[in-house]
Amino acid sequence: MESDSGQAEVSLLAFFGTRVRKEREARGWSQAKLAEKIHTSAALISYIEKAKRVPTADLARDLDGAFGTDFFVGFYPLVIRYAYPSWFLPFIELEAQAARLRVFESQIIPGLLQTEDYARAMLMAVRPDNLDDLVAARMTRQAIFERPEPPQCWFILDEQALRRCIGGPQIMAAQLERLLSAGKDPRTVIQVVPDEVPAHPGLAGPFTLLAFEHETKGSGTAAPKPPHDVLHVDGFSQGRTALDSDEVNEGARAYDLLRSYALSPEASADRINKYVERLKER
């Protein structure tokens, strides 16, 4: 794809954002004015124009409605395919609707709790062509905490995720402070499986359990919810989302065992804070 100047345009997300800005400025609208017209925030419009957030299908539709165009709805599927791997899209749709999440991570801070700097440093290690879009996609997932009814979340981390100093001491310290801040939310629980526990059910790898409320809400445009909890298991090249009740039950049992091995939320916060203090001394 090429930009209006004829130069190669690498990021489809950036192209989407640039088109929003040009359509808005052509009408003499401020970001706040456009936000008012499509019932969103000026901050989100700014993020979209700067390619720092991935648009939703509803936003694309509302933009076309406000501008009187038919571009954004048609271009949206390309943006989504570029920002998220195809195998991950079903999980993203489910995660956005989940009422309760139980997440275990063994090597890194969970994506839903990552700072932008930490996410960038981590994703940069694999040298992707679309780094900016991947970071934007990671940050966009955290919009679930801005829902009118945010999900209840339980995060369990292996202590080695705290030790892995991704991005350097300053970035890692800020990341751990983000964990401490998140743990103060009454809807969020964070626990650490300490080094003193040599073996636990999470050694097989990270996984997430999603639970849903099934009463009808909203416009009905979201993907259908499954009839019961869903298990998502991360892998090297791609993850896998399981609907089989037996496999989901095995995941739930493993998570219950992990909670029994983990430090209490209060002791976990103390353990995290010790790493913050060490990083600030470096």
N, C-alpha and C positions, 0 to 999 in steps of 0.2 A: 504494500500500500504506500501511496505517496501523499505527502501533505500538500496544502495549497501552494507552497513555494516550489513544489517539484522535487523536494528532497525526500529521501526514504523515511517513512514513519515506522518506527519499530513497534511502538506500543499501541494496540487497539484501544486500550483504556484511555490513553492520552488523546487519541483521535476523537473518541466519544466526548471527553471533557472539553476539548477545544471547540467542537461543534456546538456544545451547550453554550459556551461563552460567546461564540460568534453570533448565534441566534439571539441570545439575550441582549448583547450590546447593539445588535442591529435594530432592536426595538426600543433601545434607550432605557432598559430595565436594570435596576440594581439587582444584586443577588437576593436581597431581602424581598424585592417586589416579585421576582420569580418564585421564591419560596412561598410567598403568600398565595400566589395563584395556584400552586400545586400542593398546598397544604403540607409543607415540610419546613425544615429550618434553613436559614441562610448558611449556617455552618456546613450542612450537608452539601448544599450547592457549591460552596467553596471547595470542599473535599473532592467532589465529582469533577469540577473544572480543573483541579490540580492533579487529577488521576490518583488520588489518595484513598478513594473508596470505590468499590464495585457497585454499579447501579443495580437496582432490582427491576424485574419486569414491570411492576406497577409504576415505578419512577419513569421508565422509558415511555410507557403509555401516557402518563401525565404530561411529560415534556412535549410529546407530539400534540397532545390536546391544547396545551398552552400556546405553543408556537404555530399551530395549524399546519404541521408537517407530518410526513409519514416515514421519517428517517429512523428515529430512535428505536421504535419497536422492531423494525427490520434488522437493524444493526446489533441489537442487544444479544442475540444468540452467539454472534461471533465474539463479542467481548467476554461472555461467560465461558465459552470454550477455551479462550486464551488464558483467562485468569485462573480457572480451576481445571484440573485434569478430569476427563470425562468420567472416570470411575469414582471421583470424589463428589461429583455434583449431587447424586442422590442423598449422600450423607449430609451435605450442606443444607439441603432442603429440609431434611428431618431435624437437624440440629436447630434450625431457625424456629421450629415449631415445638420443640421439646419443653415439657413442663419441669422435668427433673433430669439432671445429668450427673453421672458418676464417672469420673475420669481418672485413669491411672497413667502416669508417665514415669519411665525409668531412667531416661538419659537427659531430657531437656525439660524446660518449663512448659506446661501445657499452652497450646496456641491461643486459647481463649484468655489467657492471663499474660501474654507476652507484651512487652513494650515494643514500640516500632523499631527502636535502635537494636534491641536484642533480636527481633525477628529478622531484620536486615542482615545483621552479622551472621546469624545462623544460616540463613538461606544463601548468603553469598558464598558459603563454603563449597556449594555444589556448582557454582558458576553458571547459573541459568541465564538464558538470553533475555528473559522477561522478569528480571529481578524486581523492578519497581511495581509491576502488576502483581507479582506474588506477595509482596509486602502489603500492598493495598488490599488484596484479597484476605490476607491474614487479619488485618485490622478490621475489615468489614464484618467478619464473623462475630466480632465482639459487640456488634449492635444488638445482640440478643439481650444484653444487660440494660438496654435503653427501652425495651418493650414496656408497655403499660403494666404488664405483669411479668417481671423478669423470672427466669427459671430458678429453681432451687438447684444449687451446684455443690457437689462434693468432689474435691480434688485430693488425690493421694500421690505423692512424689517419692521416689527413692532418693535418699540423701545425696547420691552421686550427681543428681541433677543440680543440686545446690553448689557442688564443688566445681562443676564444669564451667570455667570462667569464660563464657562466650562474649566476645566483643571487647574484652579488657575489663579491668577492675571498676572503672567508672560506670560503664554500661551495665555490668553485672550487678553492681550495688543498687543501681536504680531499678533494675529488674526485680531484685529481691525485696526492695521496698514496696514495689507494686504488689508483690505477693502479700506482704504484711497488711497493706491497705485493703486489698480484696478480702482478706480474712476477717476484717472488722465488719463486713456486711453481714447482717443476720441471716441472709439467704445463701451465704457461701461458707463452706467448711473447707479448711486446708489442713492436711495432715502429712507428716513426713515419716517414711519408714526408715529408721536410723541404721547406721552402719553396724550397730550391734546385732542386728538381725541378719544372719549370714544367708539364709534361704527363705524365700517367700513365694506365693503364687504369681507375683508379677514378673518373675525372672523370664517368663516366656515372652514378654514384650508388652508394650502399651496397649490399652484398650479403653473403650468408652461404652457406657450403657445409657440409653436414652429412654425416657418414659414420657407418656403423652396424656393430655386431657382430651377426651373425645366429644365433648359437647360442641355444637356448631357455633363457631365464632367468625367474625370478620366477613370478608367478601367472598370467601370460598375459592379464591384464586390459588391458594397454596396447594402443594402436593398432598394427596390423601395420606392420612395418618395410618400407620399399621395398627392392628388390633391389640398389640401388646408391646412390651419393651423390645428394644432393638440393641444388638451388640455390634460394635464396630471394632475391628482388630487392625492395627497398623502393621504394615510390612515394608520390606526394603524398596520394592519398585512401586507397589500400590497397596492400598488397604482393602479390606473386605467387610461388607455389611451383612450381618446374619440375621435372618428372621426366624429361623428354626427355634422353637420354644425350648427344646432340650439344650441347645448350645447357649441360648441366652441365659437359661437357668444356671448353667455351669459358670458362665461369666459372673452372674450375680453372686454365686457362692464364693468364687475367687475374690470378688470385691469385699465381701463380708469378712473373709479371712484376712485380707490386707488391712482392713480397718482394725482388726484385733492385734495385728503386728505393729501398727503405726503408733507414734506418739500422740498424745492428746492434742487437740487444737492449740491449747495454751502452751504446752511443751514444744509443739512444732514451731510456733511463733518464736519462742525463745531460741530454738536451734537455728532458725532462719536469721534471726537478728545477730547471732554470733558471727555468721558468715558476712553479714553486712559490715559489722565492725572490723573484721579482718581485712575486707576489701578496701575500706576507707583508710586503713593504716598503710596500705601499699603505695 
